[in-house]
């Protein structure tokens, strides 16, 4: 569907996909993975995997978590470095949840040349009007039986509160409230501001409009990715204007 917009031989390279709660970042990450055949790398998944497998990094992380302490950058960075060294990242990957801080972004910029070539990371933020996001979050209803998701504003069931497919009463998550949404937005903005500013200064950041169909948003992301990647002219350089 998007092949016409992707130059022959295009390599996506490392991509940081950003977006506030409810923008559809997870869905778009899945579409990009299918489009380019690249993995999504989540620090949350990596942490759980290392703890489960009992690796040295996992043991260190679990000891800290058991004491109620945050896992420090050097441990998280080590997990990311190990994952980036694997063969499936050679054409690129989508980072989820990392880097979260300016220090992590600087570490990653310095580390990336060690993995599969010099392509620097580019960051793309999916932007949706906060009031639309609020309707997406507070209007969300889910069928416990078949896991189908509805929205009372944009995609309501035929019968209020009942799943169209199996008649199961729909549920409303306790944290899908306006108060919880506003709190999550403040937390998201405070956590990502320094990272966004870092990549904006480097000329490797762009926002895309997240309203519209999944296909429309995907096309915007891919077009932006191609432009950002094309603009980066050499390792360690900034994007051209």
C-alpha positions as a Markdown table, in Angstrom:
| # | Residue | x | y | z |
|---|---|---|---|---|
| 1 | Unk | 0.0 | 0.0 | 0.0 |
| 2 | Unk | 2.8 | 2.4 | 0.8 |
| 3 | Unk | 5.5 | 0.9 | -1.5 |
| 4 | Unk | 5.1 | 3.7 | -4.0 |
| 5 | Unk | 6.3 | 6.2 | -1.4 |
| 6 | Unk | 9.4 | 4.2 | -0.4 |
| 7 | Unk | 12.4 | 4.6 | -2.6 |
| 8 | Unk | 14.0 | 1.3 | -3.9 |
| 9 | Unk | 16.5 | 0.0 | -1.5 |
| 10 | Unk | 15.3 | 2.3 | 1.3 |
| 11 | Unk | 16.5 | 1.2 | 4.8 |
| 12 | Unk | 14.5 | 2.7 | 7.7 |
| 13 | Unk | 17.3 | 2.5 | 10.2 |
| 14 | Unk | 16.6 | 3.2 | 13.9 |
| 15 | Unk | 13.3 | 5.0 | 14.6 |
| 16 | Unk | 12.0 | 6.4 | 17.9 |
| 17 | Unk | 8.2 | 6.6 | 17.7 |
| 18 | Unk | 6.6 | 8.9 | 20.2 |
| 19 | Unk | 3.1 | 9.6 | 21.1 |
| 20 | Unk | 0.9 | 10.5 | 24.1 |
| 21 | Unk | -1.5 | 7.9 | 25.5 |
| 22 | Unk | -4.2 | 7.1 | 23.0 |
| 23 | Unk | -2.6 | 8.3 | 19.8 |
| 24 | Unk | -2.3 | 4.8 | 18.4 |
| 25 | Unk | 1.4 | 4.5 | 18.6 |
| 26 | Unk | 1.3 | 0.7 | 19.3 |
| 27 | Unk | -0.9 | 0.1 | 16.2 |
| 28 | Unk | 1.4 | 2.2 | 14.0 |
| 29 | Unk | 4.5 | 0.5 | 15.3 |
| 30 | Unk | 2.9 | -2.9 | 14.3 |
| 31 | Unk | 2.2 | -1.5 | 10.8 |
| 32 | Unk | 5.8 | -0.2 | 10.4 |
| 33 | Unk | 7.1 | -3.6 | 11.5 |
| 34 | Unk | 5.1 | -5.3 | 8.8 |
| 35 | Unk | 6.0 | -2.7 | 6.2 |
| 36 | Unk | 9.7 | -2.9 | 6.7 |
| 37 | Unk | 10.3 | -6.2 | 8.4 |
| 38 | Unk | 12.0 | -4.6 | 11.4 |
| 39 | Unk | 11.5 | -5.4 | 15.1 |
| 40 | Unk | 10.0 | -3.2 | 17.8 |
| 41 | Unk | 12.3 | -2.9 | 20.8 |
| 42 | Unk | 10.5 | -2.1 | 24.1 |
| 43 | Unk | 12.6 | -1.5 | 27.2 |
| 44 | Unk | 9.7 | -2.9 | 29.3 |
| 45 | Unk | 9.8 | -6.2 | 27.4 |
| 46 | Unk | 13.6 | -6.3 | 27.6 |
| 47 | Unk | 13.5 | -5.8 | 31.3 |
| 48 | Unk | 10.9 | -8.6 | 31.8 |
| 49 | Unk | 12.9 | -10.9 | 29.5 |
| 50 | Unk | 16.2 | -10.4 | 31.3 |
| 51 | Unk | 14.6 | -10.9 | 34.7 |
| 52 | Unk | 12.8 | -14.1 | 33.6 |
| 53 | Unk | 16.0 | -15.5 | 32.0 |
| 54 | Unk | 18.1 | -14.6 | 35.0 |
| 55 | Unk | 20.8 | -12.8 | 33.1 |
| 56 | Unk | 23.4 | -10.7 | 34.9 |
| 57 | Unk | 21.5 | -7.5 | 33.9 |
| 58 | Unk | 18.2 | -9.1 | 34.9 |
| 59 | Unk | 19.5 | -10.1 | 38.3 |
| 60 | Unk | 20.8 | -6.6 | 38.9 |
| 61 | Unk | 17.5 | -5.1 | 37.8 |
| 62 | Unk | 15.4 | -7.4 | 39.9 |
| 63 | Unk | 17.4 | -6.7 | 43.1 |
| 64 | Unk | 16.8 | -3.0 | 42.6 |
| 65 | Unk | 13.1 | -3.4 | 41.8 |
| 66 | Unk | 12.6 | -5.7 | 44.8 |
| 67 | Unk | 13.9 | -2.8 | 47.0 |
| 68 | Unk | 11.5 | -0.4 | 45.3 |
| 69 | Unk | 14.3 | 1.4 | 43.5 |
| 70 | Unk | 14.5 | 2.6 | 39.9 |
| 71 | Unk | 16.6 | 0.6 | 37.4 |
| 72 | Unk | 19.5 | 3.0 | 36.6 |
| 73 | Unk | 20.6 | 4.0 | 33.1 |
| 74 | Unk | 23.6 | 1.8 | 33.0 |
| 75 | Unk | 21.5 | -1.3 | 33.4 |
| 76 | Unk | 18.8 | -0.2 | 31.0 |
| 77 | Unk | 21.5 | 0.9 | 28.5 |
| 78 | Unk | 23.2 | -2.5 | 28.8 |
| 79 | Unk | 19.9 | -4.3 | 27.9 |
| 80 | Unk | 19.4 | -2.0 | 24.9 |
| 81 | Unk | 23.0 | -2.5 | 23.7 |
| 82 | Unk | 22.6 | -6.3 | 23.9 |
| 83 | Unk | 19.4 | -6.2 | 21.9 |
| 84 | Unk | 20.8 | -3.8 | 19.2 |
| 85 | Unk | 23.7 | -6.2 | 18.6 |
| 86 | Unk | 21.3 | -8.9 | 17.2 |
| 87 | Unk | 21.1 | -9.6 | 13.5 |
| 88 | Unk | 17.4 | -8.7 | 13.1 |
| 89 | Unk | 18.2 | -5.0 | 13.7 |
| 90 | Unk | 20.5 | -4.6 | 10.7 |
| 91 | Unk | 17.9 | -2.8 | 8.6 |
| 92 | Unk | 16.4 | -0.8 | 11.5 |
| 93 | Unk | 14.1 | -1.1 | 14.4 |
| 94 | Unk | 11.4 | 0.9 | 16.3 |
| 95 | Unk | 12.3 | 2.0 | 19.8 |
| 96 | Unk | 9.5 | 2.0 | 22.4 |
| 97 | Unk | 10.1 | 3.6 | 25.8 |
| 98 | Unk | 13.7 | 4.4 | 25.1 |
| 99 | Unk | 15.4 | 6.9 | 25.3 |
| 100 | Unk | 13.3 | 8.5 | 28.0 |
| 101 | Unk | 15.9 | 11.0 | 29.2 |
| 102 | Unk | 18.4 | 13.4 | 27.7 |
| 103 | Unk | 21.2 | 11.3 | 29.1 |
| 104 | Unk | 19.9 | 8.2 | 27.5 |
| 105 | Unk | 19.5 | 10.0 | 24.2 |
| 106 | Unk | 23.1 | 11.2 | 24.3 |
| 107 | Unk | 24.3 | 7.7 | 25.2 |
| 108 | Unk | 22.3 | 6.2 | 22.3 |
| 109 | Unk | 23.7 | 8.7 | 19.8 |
| 110 | Unk | 27.2 | 7.7 | 20.8 |
| 111 | Unk | 26.5 | 4.0 | 20.8 |
| 112 | Unk | 24.6 | 3.6 | 17.6 |
| 113 | Unk | 27.6 | 3.7 | 15.2 |
| 114 | Unk | 28.7 | 0.3 | 16.8 |
| 115 | Unk | 25.6 | -1.4 | 15.4 |
| 116 | Unk | 25.2 | -2.2 | 11.7 |
| 117 | Unk | 26.5 | 1.1 | 10.3 |
| 118 | Unk | 26.3 | 4.8 | 10.9 |
| 119 | Unk | 22.6 | 5.6 | 10.5 |
| 120 | Unk | 21.5 | 7.9 | 13.3 |
| 121 | Unk | 18.2 | 7.6 | 15.1 |
| 122 | Unk | 15.3 | 9.7 | 13.8 |
| 123 | Unk | 12.3 | 10.6 | 16.0 |
| 124 | Unk | 8.7 | 10.9 | 14.9 |
| 125 | Unk | 5.9 | 12.0 | 17.1 |
| 126 | Unk | 2.3 | 11.2 | 16.4 |
| 127 | Unk | 0.3 | 14.3 | 17.4 |
| 128 | Unk | -3.4 | 14.3 | 18.1 |
| 129 | Unk | -5.5 | 17.2 | 19.5 |
| 130 | Unk | -5.8 | 16.6 | 23.3 |
| 131 | Unk | -9.6 | 16.8 | 23.2 |
| 132 | Unk | -9.8 | 14.1 | 20.6 |
| 133 | Unk | -7.4 | 12.0 | 22.7 |
| 134 | Unk | -9.7 | 12.6 | 25.7 |
| 135 | Unk | -12.7 | 11.3 | 23.7 |
| 136 | Unk | -10.6 | 8.3 | 22.5 |
| 137 | Unk | -9.7 | 7.4 | 26.1 |
| 138 | Unk | -12.9 | 8.1 | 28.0 |
| 139 | Unk | -15.1 | 6.7 | 25.3 |
| 140 | Unk | -13.3 | 3.4 | 25.1 |
| 141 | Unk | -15.3 | 0.3 | 25.9 |
| 142 | Unk | -14.1 | -3.3 | 25.6 |
| 143 | Unk | -15.7 | -6.7 | 25.3 |
| 144 | Unk | -14.2 | -9.1 | 27.9 |
| 145 | Unk | -15.1 | -12.1 | 25.9 |
| 146 | Unk | -13.8 | -11.3 | 22.4 |
| 147 | Unk | -11.6 | -8.3 | 23.2 |
| 148 | Unk | -13.2 | -6.1 | 20.6 |
| 149 | Unk | -12.9 | -2.4 | 21.3 |
| 150 | Unk | -15.6 | 0.2 | 20.8 |
| 151 | Unk | -15.8 | 3.9 | 21.4 |
| 152 | Unk | -19.1 | 5.6 | 22.3 |
| 153 | Unk | -18.1 | 8.7 | 20.3 |
| 154 | Unk | -16.5 | 7.4 | 17.2 |
| 155 | Unk | -17.4 | 3.6 | 17.0 |
| 156 | Unk | -20.3 | 2.8 | 19.3 |
| 157 | Unk | -22.0 | -0.6 | 19.5 |
| 158 | Unk | -25.4 | -1.0 | 17.9 |
| 159 | Unk | -26.9 | -1.5 | 21.4 |
| 160 | Unk | -25.5 | 0.7 | 24.1 |
| 161 | Unk | -23.1 | -1.2 | 26.4 |
| 162 | Unk | -23.4 | -4.5 | 24.5 |
| 163 | Unk | -20.9 | -6.2 | 22.2 |
| 164 | Unk | -22.3 | -6.4 | 18.6 |
| 165 | Unk | -20.7 | -9.9 | 18.1 |
| 166 | Unk | -21.5 | -11.9 | 21.2 |
| 167 | Unk | -23.9 | -9.8 | 23.3 |
| 168 | Unk | -21.4 | -9.5 | 26.2 |
| 169 | Unk | -21.7 | -6.4 | 28.4 |
| 170 | Unk | -18.9 | -3.9 | 27.5 |
| 171 | Unk | -16.5 | -2.8 | 30.2 |
| 172 | Unk | -15.0 | 0.7 | 30.9 |
| 173 | Unk | -11.5 | 0.6 | 32.4 |
| 174 | Unk | -11.3 | 2.4 | 35.8 |
| 175 | Unk | -8.4 | 4.5 | 34.6 |
| 176 | Unk | -10.1 | 5.7 | 31.4 |
| 177 | Unk | -11.3 | 8.8 | 33.1 |
| 178 | Unk | -10.7 | 12.5 | 32.3 |
| 179 | Unk | -8.8 | 12.9 | 35.6 |
| 180 | Unk | -6.5 | 10.0 | 34.9 |
| 181 | Unk | -6.0 | 11.2 | 31.3 |
| 182 | Unk | -5.0 | 14.7 | 32.3 |
| 183 | Unk | -2.5 | 13.3 | 34.8 |
| 184 | Unk | -1.0 | 10.9 | 32.2 |
| 185 | Unk | -0.6 | 13.8 | 29.7 |
| 186 | Unk | 1.3 | 15.9 | 32.3 |
| 187 | Unk | 3.6 | 12.9 | 33.0 |
| 188 | Unk | 4.1 | 12.2 | 29.3 |
| 189 | Unk | 5.0 | 15.8 | 28.5 |
| 190 | Unk | 7.4 | 16.1 | 31.4 |
| 191 | Unk | 9.2 | 12.8 | 30.5 |
| 192 | Unk | 9.5 | 13.4 | 26.7 |
| 193 | Unk | 10.2 | 17.1 | 26.6 |
| 194 | Unk | 14.0 | 16.9 | 26.9 |
| 195 | Unk | 14.2 | 13.9 | 24.4 |
| 196 | Unk | 12.1 | 15.7 | 21.8 |
| 197 | Unk | 14.2 | 18.9 | 22.2 |
| 198 | Unk | 17.4 | 16.9 | 21.8 |
| 199 | Unk | 16.4 | 15.4 | 18.5 |
| 200 | Unk | 14.7 | 18.6 | 17.3 |
| 201 | Unk | 18.0 | 20.5 | 17.8 |
| 202 | Unk | 19.7 | 17.7 | 15.8 |
| 203 | Unk | 17.3 | 18.1 | 12.9 |
| 204 | Unk | 16.1 | 14.5 | 13.4 |
| 205 | Unk | 12.6 | 15.1 | 14.7 |
| 206 | Unk | 9.3 | 15.7 | 13.1 |
| 207 | Unk | 5.6 | 15.6 | 14.1 |
| 208 | Unk | 2.9 | 13.9 | 12.1 |
| 209 | Unk | -0.9 | 14.4 | 12.4 |
| 210 | Unk | -2.5 | 11.3 | 14.0 |
| 211 | Unk | -6.1 | 12.0 | 13.1 |
| 212 | Unk | -7.7 | 10.1 | 10.2 |
| 213 | Unk | -7.7 | 6.4 | 9.2 |
| 214 | Unk | -4.9 | 4.0 | 10.2 |
| 215 | Unk | -3.8 | 3.9 | 6.6 |
| 216 | Unk | -3.6 | 7.8 | 6.4 |
| 217 | Unk | -1.5 | 8.0 | 9.6 |
| 218 | Unk | 0.8 | 5.2 | 8.4 |
| 219 | Unk | 1.3 | 6.9 | 5.1 |
| 220 | Unk | 2.2 | 10.2 | 6.9 |
| 221 | Unk | 4.7 | 8.4 | 9.1 |
| 222 | Unk | 6.4 | 6.6 | 6.3 |
| 223 | Unk | 6.6 | 9.7 | 4.1 |
| 224 | Unk | 8.1 | 11.6 | 7.1 |
| 225 | Unk | 10.5 | 8.7 | 7.8 |
| 226 | Unk | 11.8 | 8.7 | 4.2 |
| 227 | Unk | 12.3 | 12.5 | 4.3 |
| 228 | Unk | 14.1 | 12.4 | 7.6 |
| 229 | Unk | 16.3 | 9.5 | 6.7 |
| 230 | Unk | 17.2 | 11.0 | 3.3 |
| 231 | Unk | 18.1 | 14.3 | 5.0 |
| 232 | Unk | 20.7 | 12.8 | 7.2 |
| 233 | Unk | 23.7 | 13.0 | 4.9 |
| 234 | Unk | 26.6 | 11.4 | 7.0 |
| 235 | Unk | 27.3 | 9.8 | 10.4 |
| 236 | Unk | 27.5 | 12.4 | 13.1 |
| 237 | Unk | 26.1 | 15.1 | 10.8 |
| 238 | Unk | 22.9 | 17.0 | 11.2 |
| 239 | Unk | 19.9 | 16.8 | 8.9 |
| 240 | Unk | 20.0 | 19.2 | 6.0 |
| 241 | Unk | 17.3 | 21.9 | 5.8 |
